[in-house]
Amino acid sequence: MPSKPRVCAVGYLNTVPLVWGFLHGQQKDLVELSFRVPSECAELLKTGQAEVGIPPSIELAQQNDLVVIPGCSISSLGPVGSVLLVSRKPIEAVESLAVDTSSRTSVALAQIVLARKYHRYVKLRPYPPRIGEMLDIADAALIIGDPALQFENTAREGGFHVYDLGEEWASLTRLPMVYAVWAVRRPAADPDLAGIFQASAQYGLARVDDVAAAEGPKRGIPVERARRYLKDQIRFGWGEPESRGLSLFLEYAAELGLAPRRASVEMLDEPALATSSSV
C-alpha cells in the first residue's frame, strides 16, 4: 500500500462531512483524496486504483474483497431528499424508468421498492441526470445526489409525482437505508484506518453549519436546504439498525437477481455481519 492510502470519496454534498477532517482538520495529510461519482469510486476500488472508497453499498455484494470500515455510513431513516423517483403518472402505472447510473445502489433500491411495494417490474433506460429528457424516454426518472436536491422543489411545483426512495424504503422495512459505507480493499485493511476515518467524520459533523454554508451554494443548493439535509435527513452513524438495514437491502437485491448473494459483510477488525436478517 502507498505511504498515504488513495481514498476515493463521492463528490456529492452528503459525503462532505465525512471528509471535512481530511480537507481541513488534523487528518488533512494522512490520505490522498479524490472525488468521483459513486459508480466511479466502485470502479477505482475494483481496479486497485484506490485502497479506500465510499462505494455504493450494493458493491459489498459485487466485490468480495471489500472490508467495511466501522463507525460511519451515509444512510437515512425516512425521507432523504436526494434519491427521487419522479414521474408524470402514479407509480402504480409506471412501466419504464430512466436511471441515473451514477449510483448502482439507488438503481437497485428503485427496483426493490417498485417490485416489493408496488409489484412493478420495469424496463430500465440508463440516461444522464437531465430530468426533462429522461421523462421523454421513460414513464419515470431516477435522480440522485446534488441534482435531486436541486430539482426537488421544481418537481413538486411542476405537478410531477415525486417518490422519495428513502421514505419508501423506511415504510417498507422500518429500517435505515444504507446508501454507502467506507470500505477498504482487503490487502490494505489496516485496523488503524478506522480511527482516522472516524476522526475526520467527527470533525465534520461538529461543523455541519460550516459545511452547508461552504458547500451548498456552489452546488446550487441554498444554505438552509443544505443544512436541513445534512442535519435532519442524512444519517452518518453506524449501529445495529444500519447493519440490519444493509443486510436486508443486500438480501432483497440478491432475491431480485440484482447482485450476488454474499454470505457475510466483513467489518474491519470486527466479527463478520450476516447479510440475512429477520425483521
Secondary structure by P-SEA (a helix, b strand, c coil): cccccbbbbbcccccccccccccccccccccbbbbbcaaaaaaaaaacccccccccccccccccccccccccccccccccccbbbbcccccccccccccccccaaaaaaaaaaaacccccbbbbbbbcccaaaaaacccbbbbccaaaaacaaaaaaaccccccaaaaaaaaccbbbbcccccccccccccaaaaaaaaaaaaaaacaaaaaaaccccccccaaaaaaaacccccccccaaaaaaaaaaaaaaaaaccccccccccccccccccccccc
